[in-house]
């Protein structure tokens, strides 16, 4: 990505053609302000972003959603149970059988 100041771009608008070869990061007061890119690249990027957003808001995957804080709390609780020796552990095969039984109900 090529960086150019807004004042330099204003003085030499032909530099916009550089965006056909490489994205331009336009800065204002030495801070990122805007990115200029080739239109075809923009279309592909937009399509990709839309598809990712669609996947994120798509169909229910069957798993309940919990907040990040609740997930952290559950992990902390499980770690504490494990450390205290109170955690009941099972083999993977036993766990699979219990899940199958729950799904049948």
C-alpha contacts under 8 A as a table, 3 or more apart, distances in Angstrom:
res1	aa1	res2	aa2	distance
1	X	22	X	5.82
1	X	23	X	4.96
1	X	24	X	5.76
1	X	25	X	6.61
2	X	22	X	6.66
2	X	23	X	6.19
2	X	24	X	4.86
2	X	25	X	5.95
3	X	24	X	5.69
3	X	25	X	4.59
3	X	26	X	5.92
3	X	27	X	7.15
4	X	8	X	6.59
4	X	9	X	6.73
4	X	24	X	6.89
4	X	25	X	6.16
4	X	26	X	5.01
4	X	27	X	6.19
5	X	8	X	5.19
5	X	9	X	6.27
5	X	26	X	5.33
5	X	27	X	4.64
5	X	28	X	6.01
5	X	29	X	7.92
5	X	30	X	7.40
6	X	9	X	5.05
6	X	10	X	6.07
6	X	26	X	5.69
6	X	27	X	5.69
6	X	28	X	5.58
7	X	10	X	4.97
7	X	11	X	6.28
7	X	28	X	7.84
8	X	11	X	5.16
8	X	12	X	6.11
9	X	12	X	5.03
9	X	13	X	5.31
9	X	15	X	6.52
9	X	16	X	7.60
9	X	26	X	7.89
10	X	13	X	5.79
12	X	15	X	6.00
13	X	16	X	5.74
14	X	17	X	5.83
14	X	18	X	7.91
15	X	18	X	5.36
15	X	19	X	7.68
16	X	19	X	5.58
16	X	20	X	7.92
16	X	24	X	7.91
16	X	36	X	7.77
17	X	20	X	5.65
17	X	21	X	7.78
18	X	21	X	5.52
18	X	22	X	6.15
18	X	23	X	7.54
18	X	24	X	7.33
19	X	22	X	4.93
19	X	23	X	4.91
19	X	24	X	5.67
19	X	36	X	6.19
19	X	37	X	5.09
19	X	38	X	5.72
20	X	23	X	7.41
20	X	37	X	6.78
20	X	38	X	5.01
21	X	38	X	7.73
22	X	37	X	7.11
22	X	38	X	7.94
23	X	35	X	6.80
23	X	36	X	5.77
23	X	37	X	4.69
23	X	38	X	7.24
24	X	35	X	5.52
24	X	36	X	5.01
24	X	37	X	6.45
25	X	32	X	6.73
25	X	33	X	7.40
25	X	34	X	6.04
25	X	35	X	4.61
25	X	36	X	6.55
26	X	32	X	6.22
26	X	33	X	5.61
26	X	34	X	5.24
26	X	35	X	6.00
26	X	36	X	7.54
27	X	30	X	5.47
27	X	31	X	5.12
27	X	32	X	4.46
27	X	33	X	4.90
27	X	34	X	6.97
28	X	31	X	5.37
28	X	32	X	6.45
28	X	33	X	5.73
37	X	41	X	6.90
37	X	42	X	6.65
38	X	41	X	5.35
38	X	42	X	6.32
39	X	42	X	4.90
39	X	43	X	6.24
40	X	43	X	5.10
40	X	44	X	6.39
41	X	44	X	5.20
41	X	45	X	6.10
42	X	45	X	5.03
42	X	46	X	5.96
43	X	46	X	5.13
43	X	47	X	6.16
44	X	47	X	5.13
44	X	48	X	6.20
45	X	48	X	5.09
45	X	49	X	6.19
46	X	49	X	5.11
46	X	50	X	6.10
47	X	50	X	5.11
47	X	51	X	6.20
48	X	51	X	5.15
48	X	52	X	6.27
49	X	52	X	5.14
49	X	53	X	6.16
50	X	53	X	5.10
50	X	54	X	6.08
51	X	54	X	4.98
51	X	55	X	6.22
52	X	55	X	5.09
52	X	56	X	6.23
53	X	56	X	5.00
53	X	57	X	6.21
54	X	57	X	5.23
54	X	58	X	5.45
55	X	58	X	4.90
55	X	59	X	7.89
60	X	63	X	7.52
66	X	70	X	6.27
66	X	71	X	6.57
67	X	70	X	5.20
67	X	71	X	6.25
68	X	71	X	5.07
68	X	72	X	6.21
69	X	72	X	5.12
69	X	73	X	6.20
70	X	73	X	4.98
70	X	74	X	6.15
71	X	74	X	5.13
71	X	75	X	6.22
72	X	75	X	5.14
72	X	76	X	6.10
73	X	76	X	5.09
73	X	77	X	6.13
74	X	77	X	5.08
74	X	78	X	6.17
75	X	78	X	5.06
75	X	79	X	6.13
76	X	79	X	5.13
76	X	80	X	6.20
77	X	80	X	5.11
77	X	81	X	6.21
78	X	81	X	5.08
78	X	82	X	6.11
78	X	87	X	7.64
79	X	82	X	5.08
79	X	83	X	6.09
80	X	83	X	5.12
80	X	84	X	6.08
81	X	84	X	5.17
81	X	85	X	6.27
81	X	86	X	5.30
81	X	87	X	5.05
82	X	85	X	5.24
82	X	86	X	6.23
82	X	87	X	4.98
83	X	86	X	7.76
84	X	87	X	7.55
90	X	94	X	6.18
90	X	95	X	6.53
91	X	94	X	5.28
91	X	95	X	6.37
92	X	95	X	5.04
92	X	96	X	6.13
93	X	96	X	5.11
93	X	97	X	6.27
94	X	97	X	5.15
94	X	98	X	6.28
95	X	98	X	5.11
95	X	99	X	6.23
96	X	99	X	5.11
96	X	100	X	6.19
97	X	100	X	5.12
97	X	101	X	6.20
98	X	101	X	5.06
98	X	102	X	6.23
99	X	102	X	5.06
99	X	103	X	6.22
100	X	103	X	5.18
100	X	104	X	6.35
101	X	104	X	5.22
101	X	105	X	6.75
102	X	105	X	5.43
